[in-house]
């Protein structure tokens, strides 16, 4: 291990609250081609029990720090080639622990275009600049006389002093300590200001909360920062950075104080002060404002990506209905309700389109068709998409049940977000080449009730619509984070290798899309896999891939009961020792709580498998293949509440959380428009993060506070009636009111659409 690697491991260890040895072990596994889910689940002894969250952060920080080291070597080489690398400078560069700090040190040595300072140096003015800077007791005009030279384009004293000023301004603006100090000061003390661009008041009305706005940068929530940046991008707002409107020269004073200028009334102090002013106005202000805003944007994007990732995780790990026969309904008024019946494995059985919202004759035909499909295919669940006409479709399905009391089924409203994206995808076309696009959405709606995870992985995560300003963030970072969330969720649940689609299989640790397709093709040609070892016969699926994937692939009805569990095949010898000690066969041991709870993990430890792995094995034998997702249950929307106009303040309703943002949670109460439970109304106690109270998919009781039909806004509360409203989470420094709860709701609802 090199000194550089040791330093990297120590930095990461502090970041993830682990020991450097744990980090070194994990990095070794990842560099060897191991995946995060595999390392987290099956290499606990090696890493000391690092979990997937720690490993994801480790992976991210490792990439950053390795890039930092590569850049450090490039910079050292560049300065060394210039012949300017001193031992002191090299020590500073080696000690730099951020990319920004490294670039600050490199700034004076970075190859530049021909600047005003460079022109002044060519004119021989650098000695004048250094003389006045180092000895402010000299008179600038007197000293400048000797540097006047029309031949060098320095016609007079003023030109000489201006050239010297340009040289000093460049020198001051490249001081790494000053840059770091000013950056930190502007972040901690600065405020973002926003003004409406003249003539854009009407066009940019959605940003009216920011037409005359000011808020401290360090305390600015992510959603407001991203809204302001979007307003700027759309040409509606101009953004600025200020510290104290009453003291506009503060940055100049801070720059002057750093260089000890203007404190002793020396002859050159006034001129040097003007150099500091010039440095701020021309060299520092725009660049530092951009850097501070970049930091704010990066922090806001990070928070937004965290929100999206958390919401996506909750949605993917929502309770599955399981192996039930389902009728999926994709509501539509003009084009009709598309229906698709699927069996327990998700196989399509039948499709139809019904028109329940036309004439009585058409409605009767629709009732008869739905009843026939349910009866003929023995369907027990009806899954209804929550888009346009969903409440009318719910009423129609309730009428079917009322007119055909012999049918035993339950209807559930599910999110149809992304169903249209799936319908038009290459994956859907390959899965249903002869099925009309309009019916594929109904299939997706049915399947996502059976198993949300298995169906939603077919859709690009960004299309699922549980993000906050998702189009305003770094798309590469967002995609990387969401892919990691999907991978972690899929591997936490496990995958039935004999029924999973290629879209689901390719999310299993170690399986690429090509290998997933190879498994599906092999399964189609040779029938169901009987054991995990059969996977080794799949083309291009070698020992390394098998090692990474096998523990997450399940065979529920195979030859070996262990293949239906999360016990990795490499650990089957441990199970054999357990069987030998208990004198039971595997079928008698699995689920035998009395026997398994009497065993001690330490009795089965060997040189390969320690207590963590053996403990996991005993847990799996107790409940093999246990699903970490919650039990399936549904929300019941209030009878007679179909549209916003049916809502009244004070009503208590049951609803489903559809999205969680930094400022609150959106809840579907069955009226086509989600209501907002502002963070101040999420609980009787103070809430700093809405995700501490609710998550996507939760079924909650809410009370209607306000209904604004004109602006399509619904305000809800989860606080007990009569509870005192909590104080704002933080005092805000604004010239105009901060964005209202309703404005945020409208903006976010539009964003979701």
PEUR-V614616 format. One record per backbone hydrogen bond with DSSP energy under -1.0 kcal/mol. CO is the residue of the C=O (numbers start at 0). NH is the residue of the N-H. Records with the same first field share a line. If there is no record, write none. Layout:
CO=NH / NH
This chain:
1=5
2=6
3=7
4=8
5=9
6=10
7=11
8=12
9=13
10=14
11=15
12=17
18=22
19=23
20=24
21=25
22=26
23=27
24=28
25=29
26=30
27=31
28=33
29=32
34=38
35=39
36=40
37=41
38=42
42=46
43=47 / 48
50=54
51=55
52=56
53=57
54=58
55=59
56=60
57=61
58=62
59=63
60=64
61=65
62=66
63=67
64=68
65=69
66=70
67=71
68=72
69=73
70=74
71=75
72=76
73=77
74=78
75=79
76=80
77=81
78=83
79=82
85=89
86=90
87=91
88=92
89=93
90=94
91=95
97=101
98=102
99=103
100=104
101=105
102=106
105=108
112=114
114=118
115=119
116=120
117=121
118=122
119=124
120=123
124=128
125=129
126=130
127=131
128=132
129=133
130=134
134=137
135=267
138=142
139=143
143=146
144=147
148=151 / 153
149=152
153=148
155=159
156=160
157=161
158=162
159=163
160=164
161=165
162=166
163=167
164=168
165=169
166=170
167=171
168=172
171=174
174=178
175=179
176=180
177=181
178=182
179=183
180=184
181=185
182=186
183=187
184=188
185=189
189=216
190=241
191=214
192=239
193=212
194=237
196=199
199=203
201=204
203=206
204=207
206=209
207=210
210=195
212=193
214=191
216=219
220=224
221=225
222=226
223=227
224=228
225=229
226=230
227=231
228=232
229=233
230=235 / 236
231=234
235=196
237=194
239=192
241=190
243=246
246=249
248=252
249=253
250=254
251=255
252=256
253=257
254=258
255=260
256=259
265=268
267=271
268=272
269=273
270=274
271=275
272=276
273=277
274=278
275=279
276=280
277=281
278=282 / 283
279=284
283=287
284=288
285=289
286=290
287=291
288=292
289=293
290=294
291=295
292=296
293=297
294=298
295=299
296=300
297=301
298=302
299=303
300=304
301=305
302=306
303=307
304=308
305=309
306=310
307=311
308=312
309=313
310=314
311=315
312=316
314=317
321=323
324=379 / 380
325=341
326=382
327=339
328=384
329=337
336=353
337=329
338=351
339=327
340=348 / 349
341=325
342=345
346=342
349=340
351=338
353=336
358=362
359=363
360=364
361=365
362=366
363=367
364=368
365=369
366=370
367=371
368=372
369=373
370=374
371=375
372=376
373=378
379=409
380=326
381=411
382=328
383=413
386=389
388=392
389=393
390=394
391=395
392=396
393=397
394=398
395=399
396=400
397=401
398=402
399=403
403=406
409=381
411=383
413=385
415=418
417=421
418=422
419=423
421=424
424=428
425=429
426=430
427=431
431=434
435=438 / 439
438=442
439=443
440=444
441=445
442=446
443=447
445=449
446=450
448=320
449=321
450=454
451=455
452=456
454=457
455=458
459=462
460=463
468=471
473=477
474=478
475=479
476=480
477=481
478=482
479=483
480=484
481=485
482=486
483=487
484=488
485=489
486=490
487=491
488=492
489=493
494=553
495=498 / 499
500=504
501=505
503=506
504=507
507=510
511=515
512=516
513=517
514=518
515=519
516=520
517=521
518=522
519=523
520=524
521=525
522=526
529=558
531=534
532=535
533=536
534=537
537=540
541=545
542=546
543=547
544=548
545=549
548=551
549=552
551=494
553=496
554=557
559=562
560=563
561=564
562=554
567=570
568=571
570=573 / 574
571=575
572=576
573=577
574=578
575=579
576=580
577=581
578=582
584=588
585=589
588=591
590=592
591=595
592=596
594=597
595=598
599=602
600=603
608=605
609=613
610=614
611=615
612=616
613=617
614=618
615=619
616=620
617=621
618=622
620=590
622=625
637=640
642=645
643=646
647=650
650=703
652=701
654=699
655=667
656=696
658=665
662=678
663=660
664=676
665=657 / 658
666=674
667=655
674=666
675=715
676=664
677=680
678=681
680=717
688=691
689=692 / 693
694=697
697=656
699=654
701=652
702=716
703=649
705=714
707=712
712=707
713=675
714=704 / 705
716=702
719=722
739=743
740=744
741=745
742=746
743=747
744=748
745=749
746=750
747=751
748=752
